[in-house]
Amino acid sequence: MLLFAPNRLKAIENIRTNIQLGKYNDKVEPDDPVIDSEELRKAVLQQIASRRTIAYKCKNLLARAYVDMLMLRFSKGDCIEGLEKLKGLKGGAILTSNHFNPFDTGPLRRLSRKTGRRRLWAVSTGTNFVMPGINGFTLRYSDSVPILDDSDYMYDTFRPMLSDVLQKGNFVLVFPEQEMWFNYRRPRPCKRGAYLFAAENFVPVVSVFIEMRDCDKWLPSASSPDNEGHFTQVNCTVHVLDVIYPDSNLSVRENSKMMCERDNELRRQAYERIYHRSIDAPFHPSDIAGFKG
């Protein structure tokens, strides 16, 4: 995977600081857009309203094609393990995974297609919809369900949209770690939102963990001078861990808690099995895939 952004060294320093503070779900990206909440809500609602237009549909095709191109070019060493666990899985499901790159949906799109689902939807934070450049364009116009910290929006817009996508048999990707931590290998504690969405719609959770392997090829430094000589390319293996089903004897709250705890345990076991290292070990620079200091 060769997808980059400026200020990686600053992001890594923020990761180190957050770990020391025990803030595993906080932002670390130094360049995330800052926007007034009302302006953000307006921008997201305008984008949703435009989805029936020809212009939006054309941009959606372009954004999906761009991600497909990146997959073909930079994911040649990627692979999928455990696909047999999804055999016979019908209907919609919440897909959960660790979050380490703006385009780590690429390997997960491959997984979705391997199950016969042509498209992968993703719950995406509202600030992605005001991000500039090609990253912003792709995040805005790929298949996404925008989420906001706004109770009215969540009740009136988000939940009906998510339910509709799931009822059509799609996988919906939710990153339960909440924030992206660049190339951070370890799984972080899951927030309960993903499992609440699954419980409310009574659909299973497909638990996935992406392993990152360093390659010998150095990344180009064109995106930022401070990246030169510090990073190698990374290849990924998508590990399908298990399908976690809701229990009809449990309430929505109980189901969400049960599925969250099970996913946390699966991800912890996968990390320690794959990397032969305790998830509780002190931070080390090798925890950032491809980082050579």
SULHUZI-V955237 format. One line per field, one symbol per residue. phi: phi as a letter, one per 30 degrees, with the letter a starting at -180 (. if undefined). psi: psi as a letter, one per 30 degrees, with the letter a starting at -180 (. if undefined). A space follows every 10 residues. Layout:
phi: ???
psi: ???
This chain:
phi: .bcbadiddd dddddedddd dicdcddbdd cddcbedddd eddddddddd ddddeddddd dddddddddd dddccdcdbb bjeddcdidc idadccadbb aecddedddd dedddjcdbc cbdbdedddb ddidddeddd cddbcdbbda ddddddcddd ddddddddid dbdbdddicd cehddddced ddeedddddd chbdccdbbc dccdcddddd cddaedceic bcdbcbbdcd dacccdcddc dedddddddd dddedddddd edddchbddc ddebeddcdi dci
psi: khklllheee eeeeeeeeee fgifglkfkf gkkkkkeeee eeeeeeeeff ffleeeeeee eeeeeeeeee eeeggfgllk kgfffgkfjl allkkklljg kfggfeefee eeefggkflk lkkkkefffg klaeeeeeee gljljkklij eeeeefeeee eeeeeefggl kjkkjffdlk jjgkekklkk lfeefeeeee ghllkjkkkk kkkklfkkkl gffkeffkgf kllklkkjjj elkjklkffl leeeeeeeee eeeeeeeeee eeeefhkkfg llkkfffjkf kg.
